[in-house]
Amino acid sequence: MFKRKLILFVTAVLLLVSSAAFAGEKGLFPQSEFKLGYEGMYMYYDEPDIMHEKGFLNGGFGSWTGYFSEYNIMANAELEGLMGSLKYDGQYSDGTKATADNDDYFISGRATVGMGFDYGNTGITPYTGIGMRYWYDKIKCSGGYERKISQYYLPLGVNILTRMDDGWSIGGTLEADLLLGGTVKSKLSQVGSSYEDAENTQDFASGGGGRISAFLEYDFTNYALGFEPYFRYWYIGESDKDNVRYGAGNADVVEPENKFYMSGVRIYVKF
């Protein structure tokens, strides 16, 4: 089900990009601009008093942004994908320590709309939209299993851009995010045949987060190069219960409250 939703989401983003790719002059609010680049992220995931995972993920991203109409209406579409191995540090039910090097990949996509306001060499664009984030996490120690976490959220933020002399531009983004809902699928059957897979629902407004970023760009006339560090944070409350077969009996399984700390950098070309 999630793969189908992901395909539909990506298709919608690509249709948005292809249907709105205008050619136009460069300016404070360009009619069409693409970014493609490398992205590296350090992620720290924490379930307080239970476990945490941390490590580096590497990948790339692509985005399109366009402004149109006399009111500088903004549309944006973005996809990013990263993969790597996170260090797992937790414990078994009897309190014994458990560590592992996990297999992980992280995918996110978003589509936003806003309106640009021109203040000389500075542009300010408040925006909103919809986003999705997906994390595949395979715990590789004895008794480990796969988790697939998919979440949808509402971003509400502002972009700031200032064009300076000699081809340089600076700016940044400040954003708050509201969780619209999500699911956590845990393949507990990989622990043993007496266990049943669990699927936990994360309710609307049971979590949220935010992001902040800054960028520096230099324009080479036909293209620009950019550097963008960022920080993102998420808090997700305890999920709904799922009653599943668990060993010799049944048990209510929940996804505990958790926090994400994600810091990274993007290096990109813009054209």
C-alpha positions in Angstrom: 0.0 0.0 0.0 2.8 2.5 0.9 4.7 1.7 -2.3 1.6 2.6 -4.3 1.1 5.8 -2.4 4.8 6.7 -2.9 4.6 6.0 -6.6 1.5 8.3 -6.8 3.2 11.0 -4.8 6.3 10.9 -7.0 4.3 10.9 -10.2 2.3 14.0 -9.0 5.5 15.8 -8.1 7.0 15.0 -11.6 3.8 16.1 -13.3 3.9 19.3 -11.4 7.5 19.9 -12.5 6.9 19.0 -16.1 3.7 21.1 -16.4 5.2 24.2 -14.9 8.7 24.4 -16.3 8.7 27.8 -17.9 11.7 29.6 -19.5 12.3 33.1 -18.3 14.7 35.7 -17.3 16.7 35.5 -14.1 15.4 37.8 -11.4 14.5 37.9 -7.7 11.7 35.5 -8.4 12.7 33.3 -11.4 10.0 31.8 -13.6 11.7 28.4 -13.5 14.8 27.1 -11.7 16.1 23.6 -11.0 18.5 22.3 -8.4 20.4 19.0 -8.5 23.0 18.0 -6.0 24.7 15.9 -3.3 23.3 15.6 0.2 25.0 14.3 3.3 23.1 13.9 6.6 24.0 12.9 10.2 20.9 11.4 11.9 20.3 10.7 15.5 17.1 8.8 16.3 16.1 8.4 19.9 13.5 6.4 21.8 14.1 7.7 25.3 15.2 5.0 27.8 14.8 2.3 25.1 17.3 2.7 22.2 18.9 5.1 19.8 20.4 5.0 16.3 23.0 7.3 14.9 25.2 7.7 11.8 25.7 9.2 8.4 23.5 8.9 5.3 24.6 10.0 1.8 22.6 10.6 -1.3 21.2 13.4 -3.5 18.2 15.6 -4.1 16.4 17.5 -6.9 14.0 20.4 -6.8 12.1 22.7 -9.0 10.8 26.2 -8.1 8.8 28.6 -10.2 7.1 31.9 -9.8 4.3 33.0 -12.0 1.5 35.5 -12.4 1.6 39.2 -11.5 1.3 38.2 -7.8 4.5 36.1 -7.8 2.7 32.8 -6.9 5.4 30.2 -6.0 5.2 26.5 -6.7 7.9 24.0 -5.6 8.5 20.3 -5.8 11.4 18.4 -4.2 12.6 14.8 -3.8 15.6 13.6 -1.8 17.0 10.1 -1.1 19.8 9.0 1.2 21.2 5.7 2.4 23.8 4.3 4.7 24.3 2.4 7.9 23.2 3.6 11.4 24.7 2.3 14.6 22.0 0.7 16.8 22.3 0.8 20.6 19.5 -0.8 22.6 18.6 -3.7 24.7 16.6 -7.0 24.7 13.5 -7.5 26.9 15.6 -9.0 29.6 17.8 -5.9 29.8 20.8 -7.4 27.9 22.6 -4.8 25.7 22.1 -5.1 21.9 24.2 -3.3 19.3 24.2 -3.6 15.5 25.2 -1.8 12.3 21.8 -1.4 10.5 20.9 -1.0 6.9 18.9 2.3 6.3 17.5 4.5 3.6 15.5 7.6 3.9 13.2 9.2 1.2 11.3 12.4 1.4 9.2 14.4 -1.0 7.2 17.6 -0.9 5.1 20.0 -2.9 4.6 23.5 -1.7 2.9 26.8 -2.8 3.4 30.3 -1.6 3.6 34.0 -2.6 6.7 36.1 -3.1 7.0 39.6 -1.7 9.7 41.9 -3.2 11.6 44.2 -1.0 14.3 45.6 -3.3 17.1 43.0 -3.4 15.4 40.8 -0.9 12.5 38.4 -1.5 10.3 36.8 1.2 8.1 33.9 0.3 5.7 32.3 2.9 4.5 28.9 1.9 2.6 25.8 2.8 1.9 22.4 1.2 2.2 18.7 1.8 5.2 16.5 2.5 6.0 12.8 3.0 8.9 11.1 4.7 9.8 7.4 4.6 12.5 5.5 6.6 13.5 1.9 6.1 15.4 0.6 9.1 16.7 -3.0 9.3 18.0 -3.9 12.7 20.7 -6.5 12.0 21.5 -8.0 15.5 20.2 -11.3 16.7 16.4 -10.9 17.2 16.4 -7.9 14.9 13.8 -7.1 12.3 12.8 -4.6 9.6 10.8 -1.4 10.3 9.1 0.7 7.6 8.0 4.1 8.8 5.9 6.4 6.5 4.5 9.8 7.5 2.7 12.7 5.9 3.0 16.2 7.2 1.9 19.8 6.6 4.8 22.3 6.3 4.4 26.0 7.1 7.4 28.2 6.5 9.1 31.1 4.9 12.0 31.4 2.4 14.2 34.4 2.4 16.5 35.4 -0.5 18.9 38.4 -0.9 20.8 39.0 -4.1 24.1 40.8 -3.5 26.7 42.4 -5.8 29.1 40.4 -7.9 26.8 37.4 -8.5 26.5 36.3 -4.8 23.1 35.4 -3.2 22.3 34.4 0.4 19.2 33.3 2.1 17.5 30.6 4.2 14.4 28.8 5.3 12.5 28.6 8.6 9.7 26.0 8.8 7.3 24.3 11.2 5.8 20.9 10.4 2.6 19.3 11.6 2.2 15.5 11.5 -0.9 14.6 9.4 -0.6 10.9 10.1 1.7 7.9 9.6 2.2 4.1 9.9 5.0 2.0 11.4 5.2 -1.5 10.0 7.4 -3.8 12.1 8.2 -7.3 10.7 8.3 -9.1 14.0 7.8 -12.4 12.2 11.6 -12.1 11.4 12.3 -12.6 15.1 10.6 -16.0 15.0 7.6 -17.9 13.6 5.7 -17.4 16.8 5.6 -13.7 16.3 3.2 -11.7 14.1 4.0 -8.5 12.2 2.7 -5.3 13.7 1.3 -2.2 12.1 0.9 0.9 14.3 -0.9 4.1 13.4 0.4 7.5 14.2 -2.5 9.9 14.6 -3.1 13.4 13.2 -1.2 16.1 15.3 0.5 13.4 17.5 3.8 14.8 16.4 5.6 17.6 14.6 8.9 19.2 13.9 10.7 22.0 12.2 13.7 22.8 10.0 16.1 25.7 9.5 18.6 26.1 6.7 20.9 28.8 5.2 22.5 28.9 1.7 25.2 30.7 -0.2 25.2 30.8 -4.0 27.4 32.2 -6.8 25.9 32.9 -10.2 28.0 32.0 -13.3 25.4 33.4 -15.7 24.2 30.1 -17.2 24.2 28.3 -13.9 24.9 28.8 -10.2 26.7 26.8 -7.5 25.3 26.6 -4.0 26.1 25.4 -0.5 23.3 24.8 2.1 23.7 23.5 5.6 20.5 22.6 7.5 19.1 21.2 10.7 15.8 19.3 11.2 13.9 18.1 14.2 11.0 15.8 14.7 9.0 14.6 17.8 6.5 11.8 17.4 4.3 10.7 20.3 3.4 7.1 21.2 1.4 5.4 18.5 -1.9 3.6 18.7 -1.8 -0.1 19.9 -1.8 -3.1 17.6 -2.7 -6.5 19.3 -0.6 -9.2 17.7 0.5 -12.8 18.3 3.7 -12.4 20.5 5.5 -15.6 21.4 3.2 -17.9 23.3 0.4 -15.3 23.7 -0.8 -12.0 22.4 0.4 -8.5 23.2 -0.4 -4.9 22.5 2.5 -3.5 20.5 3.1 0.3 20.3 5.7 2.5 18.5 7.2 4.4 21.5 7.5 8.2 21.4 10.7 9.2 19.5 12.8 12.1 18.3 14.8 12.7 15.2 17.8 15.1 15.1 19.0 15.5 11.5 21.8 17.8 10.5 23.2 17.9 7.0 24.6 19.8 4.0 23.7 20.1 0.4 26.1 21.1 -2.4 24.2 21.7 -5.7 24.1 23.2 -9.1 21.2 25.5 -10.1 20.1 26.2 -13.6 
